[in-house]
Amino acid sequence: MTFTDITRDDDAENRSGTTVYVCVTCRRPGDPEDGPRPGLKLARETALAADGTGVAVCEIECLANCSRSLSAALRCHGSWTYIFGGLEAGRDAKALIEGAQLVARAEDGLLPWRGRPDILKRGLIARTPPLGFTEGD
């Protein structure tokens, strides 16, 4: 997968089953307003890390997690959605793909703690239940 293969549509999850959404507008406090966005760099690196894995990578304009950027979310059909912050371009693309693969293999739709890359332990912001979830599922 090359950067030009990054999808921007909702069909990405249907094609691969697992999707990582990377906020391309993320920047750190003090970064120049007109400078390159570290979130876009993370999106490009994540797309490269996803090559051959079956994980789709989508650019997203904003995950509303600006105070803990860089941010990304991952989900798989029927799984919980996980939102992460405190990510770094140049360091965390592979961890996002590893996390996506873990949740894709999880029978209960939950990202397992064991085997999860450290940044996905420290940087967890929230998890949201899948559509149609009811307590006791």
matplotlib code that plots the C-alpha trace (Angstrom):
import matplotlib.pyplot as plt

x = [0.0, 1.3, 0.1, -2.1, -3.9, -5.1, -8.8, -11.1, -14.4, -16.5, -16.0, -12.5, -13.8, -16.0, -13.0, -10.5, -12.5, -10.2, -9.5, -7.1, -8.3, -5.4, -6.1, -4.2, -4.9, -3.1, -0.2, 1.5, 1.1, 3.6, 3.9, 3.6, 0.1, 1.2, 3.8, 3.6, 1.2, 2.7, -0.7, -0.4, 3.1, 1.8, -1.0, 1.6, 3.8, 0.8, -0.3, 3.2, 3.2, -0.2, 1.2, 0.2, -1.7, -5.2, -5.6, -7.1, -5.8, -8.1, -7.2, -9.6, -9.9, -10.2, -10.7, -11.3, -8.5, -6.3, -5.0, -3.5, -2.5, -1.4, -4.5, -5.8, -8.7, -9.0, -12.0, -13.0, -16.5, -18.3, -15.5, -15.2, -13.6, -10.4, -9.1, -5.5, -3.5, 0.1, 1.2, 4.4, 5.1, 8.3, 7.6, 4.0, 2.7, 3.7, 2.0, -1.3, -1.2, -0.3, -3.2, -5.6, -4.5, -5.0, -8.6, -9.4, -8.4, -10.2, -13.3, -14.9, -14.2, -12.0, -8.4, -6.4, -4.0, -1.5, 0.6, -0.7, 2.2, 3.1, 1.9, -1.5, -1.5, -0.4, -2.1, -5.7, -8.2, -11.4, -13.2, -16.7, -19.0, -20.0, -23.3, -26.2, -24.3, -26.3, -24.9, -24.4, -23.3]
y = [0.0, 3.4, 6.7, 7.2, 4.0, 5.5, 5.6, 8.4, 6.7, 4.5, 1.4, 0.9, -1.1, -3.2, -4.0, -5.0, -5.7, -3.6, 0.1, 2.5, 6.2, 8.7, 12.3, 14.3, 17.7, 16.8, 19.0, 19.7, 23.0, 25.4, 23.8, 26.4, 26.8, 26.6, 23.9, 20.2, 18.4, 15.5, 13.7, 13.6, 12.1, 9.5, 8.6, 8.1, 5.9, 3.9, 3.2, 2.0, -0.2, -1.7, -2.9, -6.5, -6.8, -6.4, -3.4, -0.3, 3.2, 6.2, 9.8, 11.6, 15.4, 15.5, 13.1, 16.0, 14.9, 17.9, 18.1, 14.6, 14.5, 12.9, 10.7, 7.6, 5.2, 1.6, -0.6, -3.9, -4.9, -6.0, -4.8, -1.9, 1.2, 2.3, 5.9, 6.7, 9.8, 10.8, 9.1, 10.1, 10.1, 8.2, 5.8, 4.5, 3.5, -0.2, -0.2, 0.9, -1.9, -4.4, -3.2, -3.4, -7.0, -7.9, -6.5, -8.2, -11.6, -11.0, -13.2, -10.8, -7.7, -6.3, -5.3, -7.6, -6.1, -8.9, -8.4, -4.8, -2.4, -0.2, 3.0, 1.5, 0.8, 4.3, 6.2, 4.8, 7.7, 5.8, 2.8, 2.8, -0.2, -1.5, -0.5, -2.5, -3.3, -4.0, -4.7, -8.4, -9.0]
z = [0.0, -0.9, 0.5, -2.5, -1.5, 1.8, 1.6, 2.7, 2.5, 4.7, 2.5, 3.9, 6.8, 4.6, 2.3, 5.0, 8.1, 10.3, 10.0, 11.6, 11.5, 11.8, 12.5, 9.9, 11.4, 14.7, 15.7, 19.0, 20.9, 19.6, 16.1, 13.4, 12.1, 8.5, 9.0, 8.0, 10.3, 12.3, 12.1, 8.3, 8.7, 11.1, 8.6, 5.9, 8.1, 9.3, 5.7, 4.9, 8.0, 6.9, 3.6, 3.1, 6.5, 5.3, 7.7, 6.0, 7.0, 6.7, 7.1, 9.3, 9.7, 13.5, 16.3, 18.8, 21.0, 20.5, 24.1, 23.7, 20.1, 17.9, 17.8, 16.1, 16.4, 15.5, 14.9, 13.4, 12.5, 15.7, 17.9, 20.3, 18.9, 20.6, 20.6, 21.4, 22.0, 22.8, 19.6, 17.7, 14.0, 13.5, 16.3, 16.6, 13.1, 13.6, 17.0, 15.5, 13.0, 15.6, 17.8, 14.8, 14.2, 17.8, 17.9, 14.6, 16.2, 19.5, 19.7, 22.2, 20.2, 23.0, 22.4, 24.7, 27.3, 26.9, 23.8, 23.2, 22.3, 25.2, 23.6, 23.2, 26.9, 27.9, 25.2, 25.5, 25.6, 25.3, 24.0, 22.7, 22.2, 18.9, 17.4, 18.8, 22.0, 25.1, 28.5, 29.0, 25.4]

ax = plt.figure().add_subplot(projection="3d")
ax.plot(x, y, z, "-o")
ax.set_aspect("equal")
plt.show()
